């Protein structure tokens, strides 16, 4: 199954609470943090909530 490399590119400071919690749920704590997650609909939905704060790449 494909995997997604998710990198936090923007600050959570001054963002709405749901956006801050979404970053925390993804495992991102600070700018330039990187996590690799399975490509699942739940993860895609989280990324869609904060597209302006993260960069996403597909990895094998």
Residue, then its C-alpha position, 0 to 999 in steps of 0.5 A: x500500500x502507498x504511504x504519504x510523507x507529510x511535512x509541516x510547513x506552517x505554524x499552528x500559532x493563531x490557527x483554529x483549534x480544529x486545525x491545531x488538533x489535526x496537526x497533533x493527530x497527524x503527529x506533527x509538533x513543529x515546523x519541518x517535522x515529518x511523519x510517514x503514514x499509510x495512504x488511507x481516507x482518514x489521513x487524506x481527510x486530515x490533510x485536506x483540513x490543513x493543506x496550507x500548513x502541510x506538504x504531502x508526497x507519496x513514497x513507496 
